[in-house]
Amino acid sequence: MKAEQQYIDLFTQYEDLIRQHSSAVLNAPRKQALEDFERLGFPSVKGEDYKYTDVGQAFAFNYGINLKRIDIPVNPYDVFRCDVPHLSTSLYFVVNDTFYEKRLPNVDLPEGVYIGGLKTFTELYPDVAERYYGKATSSNKDGIIALNTMLAQDGFVVYVPRDIVVKRPIQLIQIFRSDVDTMANRRVLVIMEPHSQAKLLVCDHSIDDVKFISTEVIEVFAGEGAFFDYYDLEESTESTTRFTSLHVKQEASSNVLVNGITLNNGLSRNNYYIELNGEYAESTLCGMSILDREQQVDTYTHITHAAPHCTSNELFKNVLNDHSTGVFSGRILVKEGAEKTAAFQSNRNLCATRESRMYSKPQLEIYADDVKCSHGMTTGQIDEAALFYLQSRGIPQEEARMMLSIAFTADVVDNIRLDGLKERLHNLVEKRFRGELAHCAGCRGCQ
């Protein structure tokens, strides 16, 4: 419990300060979260779910945490130019783990829609916030979520009332900015009431040459007939460690797309939990990572079909170079009574070097009849026949390898339902394979 103890001592010593700079809704679950964290600790490599990621070691370092909510000397609107061509977005920022509200985008939101800071939202709409915050997940099963719930003081909220359509895509840029090694505990809460629509793009960036670590808990509630897209683009640094847990609850006839893309990172663990709780709900979950050097992406997915006539499609791809490591563990659970389920899971991986490593574990657990379910996994190297064909047409070997790698990842990007973003990400992926996105600086990747 060495790594855990420093966080237990920190919370015990500064609990009053944490509460003082937060709100009643965020403070309510902290005591239970502390008890859960003391009981659970960090996930162990001895367990199957975190077999290849040493969580305790990642958190053992002495990171600084901004419990006093001191202003970070940066104006993100001046530093960052992240307008994706042909994609007009409403642009918001979180600096470390604090929503930046000194300047907000000039956008005319539909009546009743709230897009902004979590702390402010819980103060303006305490009843709504209390009904949803922490309800898509809990701290009693995962020590990292318990730690986040103990320490989180702010975050980001998208709240769209019934029958409202937010036509303009929402873009949230989460920046790591610090002169010292820093830890951030981030929360994102998305509430889509029945028959509402919205699209959210979240970009993670690090702009200083220090160590960063983040815990991120994202909760998405999609009411009956709601339509929601969530895009996650990580382009940080090798000194950044990220533990993310996304929890989606879908009601009848809702449609949710989740697409996570890692272009540059250090160590990333991405958990995806999706529950289809109403008939005819549809979920698309996909992601990709491009890894080299000593980078690692560990992906865990759990899709639960709890109602009949629901559909889920899952696709994850990884391209690994140098000594990088990829992990995929995906589980589809079809509960009793979830007849007419259609669930498909695919994991495809390309190891470009003998030193790279990929560990994959697809799983199906079915307790209903009359279902269509499949899962599959392949890990291999670049097709030598295809490589020879391109070379025979006068294309240099390295260029041919890059072309095949880009083609390998294309279908993940093609799942994006924003044409401007899709076009830009195809370009970013090519830049990444060409080595032009070696580190993130000033969000230049989106310029």
C-alpha positions as CSV (number, residue, x, y, z in Angstrom):
1,M,0.0,0.0,0.0
2,K,3.0,2.3,-0.3
3,A,1.8,4.2,-3.4
4,E,-1.8,4.3,-2.1
5,Q,-0.8,5.6,1.3
6,Q,0.5,9.0,0.1
7,Y,-2.9,9.7,-1.5
8,I,-4.8,8.5,1.6
9,D,-2.6,10.8,3.8
10,L,-3.0,13.6,1.3
11,F,-6.8,13.4,1.3
12,T,-7.0,13.1,5.1
13,Q,-4.7,16.1,5.6
14,Y,-6.4,18.4,3.0
15,E,-10.0,17.2,3.0
16,D,-11.3,20.5,4.2
17,L,-9.3,22.4,1.5
18,I,-10.6,20.0,-1.2
19,R,-14.2,20.5,-0.1
20,Q,-13.8,24.3,0.2
21,H,-12.7,24.6,-3.4
22,S,-15.4,22.3,-4.8
23,S,-19.2,22.0,-4.4
24,A,-21.7,20.0,-2.3
25,V,-22.6,17.5,-5.1
26,L,-18.9,16.7,-5.8
27,N,-18.2,16.5,-2.1
28,A,-21.0,14.1,-1.2
29,P,-19.3,10.9,-2.4
30,R,-15.8,11.7,-1.2
31,K,-16.0,9.8,2.1
32,Q,-17.3,6.6,0.5
33,A,-14.6,7.0,-2.2
34,L,-11.9,7.2,0.5
35,E,-13.2,4.0,2.1
36,D,-13.3,2.2,-1.3
37,F,-9.8,3.4,-2.1
38,E,-8.5,2.2,1.3
39,R,-10.1,-1.2,0.6
40,L,-9.3,-1.6,-3.1
41,G,-6.0,0.2,-3.5
42,F,-4.6,0.4,-7.1
43,P,-5.3,-2.5,-9.5
44,S,-2.6,-5.1,-9.4
45,V,-0.6,-6.7,-12.2
46,K,-1.6,-10.0,-10.5
47,G,-5.1,-9.4,-11.6
48,E,-6.2,-10.3,-15.1
49,D,-7.5,-6.9,-16.1
50,Y,-4.3,-5.0,-15.4
51,K,-1.8,-7.7,-16.2
52,Y,0.4,-5.6,-18.4
53,T,0.1,-2.2,-16.7
54,D,1.7,-1.5,-13.3
55,V,-0.7,1.1,-11.9
56,G,1.0,1.3,-8.5
57,Q,4.4,2.2,-10.1
58,A,2.8,4.8,-12.2
59,F,1.3,6.6,-9.2
60,A,4.2,6.1,-6.9
61,F,5.9,9.3,-8.0
62,N,5.3,12.4,-5.9
63,Y,3.2,14.6,-8.1
64,G,1.9,18.0,-7.3
65,I,-1.9,18.6,-7.1
66,N,-3.5,22.0,-7.4
67,L,-5.9,21.6,-4.5
68,K,-6.1,25.4,-3.9
69,R,-7.2,25.9,-7.5
70,I,-4.5,28.5,-8.1
71,D,-4.7,30.1,-11.5
72,I,-2.3,28.6,-14.0
73,P,-0.5,31.4,-16.0
74,V,-1.8,30.6,-19.4
75,N,-4.5,31.9,-21.7
76,P,-5.4,28.9,-23.9
77,Y,-7.3,31.0,-26.4
78,D,-4.1,32.9,-27.1
79,V,-1.7,29.9,-27.0
80,F,-3.8,27.4,-29.0
81,R,-5.2,27.5,-32.4
82,C,-7.2,24.3,-32.7
83,D,-9.8,25.1,-35.3
84,V,-10.1,22.0,-37.6
85,P,-10.5,23.1,-41.2
86,H,-14.1,22.9,-42.4
87,L,-15.3,22.1,-38.9
88,S,-16.8,25.0,-36.9
89,T,-16.7,24.1,-33.3
90,S,-17.6,25.7,-29.9
91,L,-14.2,25.7,-28.2
92,Y,-13.8,25.2,-24.5
93,F,-10.7,24.5,-22.3
94,V,-9.7,22.6,-19.2
95,V,-6.3,23.5,-17.9
96,N,-4.9,20.6,-15.9
97,D,-8.2,19.8,-14.1
98,T,-9.9,23.2,-13.9
99,F,-12.4,24.5,-16.4
100,Y,-11.2,27.8,-18.0
101,E,-14.1,30.2,-17.6
102,K,-12.3,33.6,-17.9
103,R,-13.3,33.6,-21.5
104,L,-15.9,31.5,-23.2
105,P,-16.8,31.0,-26.9
106,N,-19.3,33.4,-28.4
107,V,-21.9,30.9,-29.3
108,D,-25.7,31.1,-29.2
109,L,-26.7,27.9,-27.5
110,P,-30.3,26.6,-27.7
111,E,-32.4,27.4,-24.7
112,G,-31.7,25.2,-21.7
113,V,-28.4,23.8,-23.0
114,Y,-25.5,24.1,-20.6
115,I,-21.9,23.6,-21.7
116,G,-19.2,24.6,-19.2
117,G,-17.6,23.8,-15.9
118,L,-18.7,21.0,-13.6
119,K,-18.4,22.9,-10.4
120,T,-20.5,25.8,-11.7
121,F,-23.1,23.3,-13.1
122,T,-23.5,21.6,-9.8
123,E,-24.1,24.9,-8.1
124,L,-26.6,26.2,-10.8
125,Y,-28.5,22.8,-11.2
126,P,-27.8,20.9,-8.0
127,D,-30.9,18.6,-8.5
128,V,-29.9,17.6,-12.0
129,A,-26.2,17.2,-11.1
130,E,-27.0,15.0,-8.1
131,R,-29.3,12.8,-10.2
132,Y,-26.4,12.0,-12.6
133,Y,-23.0,12.7,-11.1
134,G,-21.4,9.4,-10.2
135,K,-24.4,7.4,-11.3
136,A,-22.9,5.8,-14.4
137,T,-20.0,4.4,-12.4
138,S,-19.1,4.0,-8.8
139,S,-16.0,3.9,-6.7
140,N,-16.6,0.5,-5.2
141,K,-15.0,-1.6,-8.0
142,D,-12.0,0.4,-9.3
143,G,-9.4,2.0,-7.1
144,I,-8.5,4.6,-9.8
145,I,-12.1,5.8,-10.0
146,A,-12.2,5.9,-6.2
147,L,-9.1,8.1,-6.2
148,N,-10.6,10.4,-8.9
149,T,-13.8,10.8,-6.9
150,M,-11.8,11.6,-3.8
151,L,-9.8,14.4,-5.4
152,A,-11.8,15.8,-8.4
153,Q,-12.9,19.4,-7.8
154,D,-14.1,20.5,-11.2
155,G,-14.6,19.2,-14.7
156,F,-16.7,19.7,-17.9
157,V,-20.4,19.3,-18.5
158,V,-22.6,19.0,-21.6
159,Y,-26.3,19.1,-20.7
160,V,-28.8,19.0,-23.5
161,P,-32.5,19.0,-22.6
162,R,-35.2,16.9,-24.3
163,D,-35.8,17.4,-28.0
164,I,-32.9,19.9,-28.4
165,V,-30.3,19.6,-31.2
166,V,-26.9,21.2,-30.7
167,K,-25.9,21.6,-34.3
168,R,-22.5,23.0,-33.8
169,P,-19.9,20.4,-32.6
170,I,-18.4,21.0,-29.2
171,Q,-14.7,20.8,-28.8
172,L,-13.0,20.5,-25.4
173,I,-9.2,20.8,-25.2
174,Q,-7.6,19.5,-22.0
175,I,-4.2,21.0,-21.5
176,F,-1.5,19.9,-19.2
177,R,0.5,23.0,-18.2
178,S,2.9,23.1,-15.3
179,D,6.5,23.9,-14.3
180,V,6.5,20.9,-11.9
181,D,5.5,17.3,-12.1
182,T,1.7,17.4,-11.9
183,M,-1.3,15.2,-11.4
184,A,-4.8,16.1,-12.6
185,N,-8.1,14.5,-11.7
186,R,-10.6,15.2,-14.5
187,R,-14.4,14.6,-14.8
188,V,-16.6,14.9,-17.8
189,L,-20.4,14.6,-17.5
190,V,-22.7,14.3,-20.5
191,I,-26.4,14.3,-20.1
192,M,-28.4,13.8,-23.2
193,E,-32.2,13.9,-22.4
194,P,-34.6,12.0,-24.7
195,H,-34.4,12.8,-28.4
196,S,-31.6,15.3,-28.0
197,Q,-28.5,15.4,-30.2
198,A,-24.9,16.6,-29.8
199,K,-21.3,15.8,-30.8
200,L,-18.2,16.3,-28.6
201,L,-14.6,16.2,-29.5
202,V,-12.1,16.0,-26.6
203,C,-8.4,16.7,-27.3
204,D,-5.7,15.9,-24.7
205,H,-2.4,17.8,-24.9
206,S,0.7,18.4,-22.8
207,I,2.8,21.5,-23.4
208,D,5.6,21.3,-20.9
209,D,8.6,19.0,-20.4
210,V,7.7,17.6,-17.0
211,K,5.9,14.5,-15.8
212,F,2.1,14.5,-16.0
213,I,-0.4,11.9,-14.8
214,S,-4.2,12.1,-15.1
215,T,-7.2,10.2,-13.9
216,E,-10.2,10.9,-16.1
217,V,-13.8,9.7,-15.5
218,I,-16.3,10.4,-18.2
219,E,-20.0,9.6,-17.7
220,V,-22.4,9.7,-20.6
221,F,-26.2,9.3,-20.2
222,A,-28.1,8.9,-23.5
223,G,-31.9,9.1,-23.0
224,E,-34.5,7.5,-25.2
225,G,-33.9,8.4,-28.9
226,A,-30.8,10.5,-28.1
227,F,-28.0,10.8,-30.6
228,F,-24.5,11.4,-29.3
229,D,-20.9,11.3,-30.7
230,Y,-17.8,11.2,-28.5
231,Y,-14.4,11.6,-30.1
232,D,-11.2,11.4,-28.0
233,L,-7.9,12.5,-29.5
234,E,-4.8,12.0,-27.5
235,E,-1.6,13.8,-28.6
236,S,0.5,14.3,-25.5
237,T,4.1,13.4,-24.7
238,E,6.2,10.4,-23.6
239,S,6.3,11.8,-20.1
240,T,2.4,11.8,-19.8
241,T,0.5,9.0,-18.2
242,R,-3.3,8.8,-18.6
243,F,-5.9,6.6,-16.9
244,T,-9.3,7.1,-18.5
245,S,-12.6,5.4,-17.7
246,L,-15.6,6.1,-20.0
247,H,-19.0,4.9,-18.8
248,V,-22.0,5.1,-21.2
249,K,-25.6,4.3,-20.3
250,Q,-28.1,4.1,-23.2
251,E,-31.8,4.0,-23.2
252,A,-34.2,2.7,-25.9
253,S,-33.5,3.7,-29.5
254,S,-30.5,5.8,-28.5
255,N,-27.4,6.0,-30.8
256,V,-23.9,6.5,-29.4
257,L,-20.6,6.6,-31.2
258,V,-17.3,6.5,-29.3
259,N,-14.1,6.8,-31.1
260,G,-10.7,7.1,-29.3
261,I,-7.5,7.8,-31.2
262,T,-4.0,7.9,-29.8
263,L,-1.4,9.7,-32.0
264,N,1.2,10.3,-29.3
265,N,1.5,9.4,-25.7
266,G,3.6,7.9,-22.9
267,L,1.4,5.3,-21.0
268,S,-2.3,5.2,-21.6
269,R,-4.9,3.0,-20.1
270,N,-8.4,3.4,-21.6
271,N,-11.4,1.7,-20.1
272,Y,-14.8,1.7,-22.0
273,Y,-18.0,0.5,-20.3
274,I,-21.2,0.7,-22.3
275,E,-24.6,-0.5,-21.2
276,L,-27.5,-0.9,-23.6
277,N,-30.5,-0.8,-21.3
278,G,-33.4,-0.1,-23.7
279,E,-34.7,-1.8,-26.9
280,Y,-33.2,-0.9,-30.2
281,A,-30.3,1.0,-28.7
282,E,-27.2,1.1,-31.0
283,S,-23.6,1.6,-30.0
284,T,-20.4,1.9,-32.1
285,L,-17.1,1.7,-30.2
286,C,-13.9,2.0,-32.0
287,G,-10.3,3.2,-31.6
288,M,-6.8,3.1,-32.8
289,S,-3.3,3.8,-31.6
290,I,0.0,4.5,-33.4
291,L,2.9,3.6,-31.1
292,D,6.7,3.6,-31.2
293,R,9.6,4.0,-28.9
294,E,8.5,2.8,-25.4
295,Q,4.9,3.9,-25.7
296,Q,2.1,1.8,-24.4
297,V,-1.7,1.8,-24.8
298,D,-3.8,-0.6,-22.7
299,T,-7.4,-0.9,-23.8
300,Y,-10.2,-2.6,-21.9
301,T,-13.8,-2.7,-23.1
302,H,-17.0,-4.1,-21.6
303,I,-20.2,-3.8,-23.5
304,T,-23.4,-5.1,-21.8
305,H,-26.5,-5.9,-23.7
306,A,-29.3,-5.8,-21.1
307,A,-32.3,-5.4,-23.5
308,P,-33.5,-7.1,-26.7
309,H,-33.1,-5.8,-30.3
310,C,-29.8,-3.9,-29.5
311,T,-26.8,-3.6,-31.7
312,S,-23.1,-3.0,-30.9
313,N,-20.2,-2.8,-33.3
314,E,-16.6,-2.7,-31.9
315,L,-13.4,-2.2,-33.8
316,F,-9.9,-1.5,-32.4
317,K,-6.6,-1.3,-34.3
318,N,-3.0,-0.8,-33.2
319,V,0.2,-0.2,-35.2
320,L,3.3,-0.9,-33.1
321,N,6.9,0.1,-33.9
322,D,10.2,-0.1,-32.0
323,H,9.7,-1.4,-28.4
324,S,6.1,-0.3,-28.0
325,T,3.4,-2.3,-26.3
326,G,-0.3,-2.7,-27.1
327,V,-2.9,-4.4,-25.0
328,F,-6.6,-5.1,-25.8
329,S,-9.1,-6.9,-23.6
330,G,-12.6,-6.8,-24.8
331,R,-15.7,-8.4,-23.4
332,I,-19.3,-8.5,-24.7
333,L,-21.9,-9.6,-22.2
334,V,-25.4,-10.5,-23.4
335,K,-27.7,-10.9,-20.5
336,E,-30.6,-13.2,-20.2
337,G,-33.6,-11.8,-22.0
338,A,-31.6,-9.7,-24.5
339,E,-32.9,-11.6,-27.5
340,K,-32.2,-10.4,-31.1
341,T,-28.9,-9.0,-30.0
342,A,-26.4,-8.2,-32.7
343,A,-22.9,-7.7,-31.3
344,F,-19.6,-7.7,-33.2
345,Q,-16.1,-7.2,-31.9
346,S,-12.9,-7.0,-33.9
347,N,-9.3,-6.3,-32.8
348,R,-6.6,-6.0,-35.5
349,N,-2.9,-5.3,-34.9
350,L,0.1,-4.6,-36.9
351,C,3.5,-5.2,-35.4
352,A,6.1,-3.4,-37.6
353,T,9.1,-4.7,-35.6
354,R,10.1,-7.9,-33.8
355,E,10.6,-6.0,-30.6
356,S,7.1,-4.6,-30.4
357,R,4.5,-6.5,-28.3
358,M,0.7,-6.9,-28.6
359,Y,-1.5,-8.8,-26.1
360,S,-5.1,-9.4,-27.1
361,K,-8.0,-11.1,-25.3
362,P,-11.5,-10.9,-27.0
363,Q,-14.3,-12.4,-25.0
364,L,-18.0,-13.3,-25.5
365,E,-20.4,-14.1,-22.7
366,I,-23.9,-15.0,-23.8
367,Y,-27.0,-15.9,-21.8
368,A,-29.7,-15.3,-24.4
369,D,-30.9,-17.3,-27.4
370,D,-31.5,-16.0,-30.9
371,V,-28.5,-13.6,-31.1
372,K,-25.9,-12.7,-33.7
373,C,-22.5,-12.3,-32.0
374,S,-18.9,-12.6,-33.2
375,H,-15.5,-11.7,-32.1
376,G,-12.1,-11.9,-33.7
377,M,-8.4,-10.9,-33.3
378,T,-5.4,-10.9,-35.6
379,T,-1.9,-9.7,-35.0
380,G,0.7,-9.8,-37.7
381,Q,3.3,-8.0,-39.7
382,I,3.0,-6.0,-43.0
383,D,1.9,-8.1,-45.9
384,E,5.1,-8.9,-47.8
385,A,3.3,-9.5,-51.0
386,A,1.6,-6.1,-50.9
387,L,4.9,-4.5,-50.0
388,F,6.6,-6.2,-53.0
389,Y,3.8,-5.1,-55.3
390,L,4.2,-1.4,-54.3
391,Q,7.9,-1.6,-54.6
392,S,7.6,-3.1,-58.1
393,R,5.7,0.0,-59.0
394,G,8.7,2.2,-58.1
395,I,7.6,3.1,-54.6
396,P,10.5,3.1,-52.0
397,Q,10.3,0.5,-49.3
398,E,9.8,2.9,-46.4
399,E,7.1,4.9,-48.3
400,A,5.4,1.6,-49.2
401,R,5.4,0.5,-45.5
402,M,3.9,3.8,-44.5
403,M,1.2,3.6,-47.2
404,L,0.2,0.1,-46.0
405,S,0.1,1.3,-42.4
406,I,-2.1,4.3,-43.2
407,A,-4.5,2.0,-45.2
408,F,-4.6,-0.4,-42.2
409,T,-6.0,2.3,-39.9
410,A,-8.3,4.0,-42.3
411,D,-11.5,2.3,-41.4
412,V,-11.3,3.5,-37.8
413,V,-11.1,7.1,-38.9
414,D,-13.8,6.5,-41.5
415,N,-16.2,5.8,-38.6
416,I,-16.1,9.5,-37.7
417,R,-19.4,11.2,-38.5
418,L,-17.9,14.7,-38.9
419,D,-16.6,15.1,-42.4
420,G,-14.1,17.9,-41.5
421,L,-12.7,16.0,-38.6
422,K,-12.5,12.8,-40.6
423,E,-10.5,14.6,-43.3
424,R,-8.2,16.2,-40.8
425,L,-7.5,13.0,-38.9
426,H,-6.6,11.2,-42.1
427,N,-4.0,13.9,-42.5
428,L,-2.8,13.7,-38.9
429,V,-2.4,10.0,-39.1
430,E,-0.2,10.3,-42.2
431,K,1.9,13.0,-40.4
432,R,2.3,10.7,-37.4
433,F,3.6,7.8,-39.6
434,R,6.0,10.3,-41.3
435,G,7.3,11.2,-37.8
436,E,6.0,14.8,-38.0
437,L,4.1,14.5,-34.7
438,A,6.9,13.5,-32.4
439,H,5.7,15.7,-29.6
440,C,2.8,18.1,-29.0
441,A,3.5,21.8,-28.8
442,G,0.9,24.5,-28.9
443,C,-1.7,22.1,-30.4
444,R,0.1,22.5,-33.7
445,G,-1.3,19.2,-34.9
446,C,-4.7,20.7,-35.3
447,Q,-3.5,23.8,-37.0
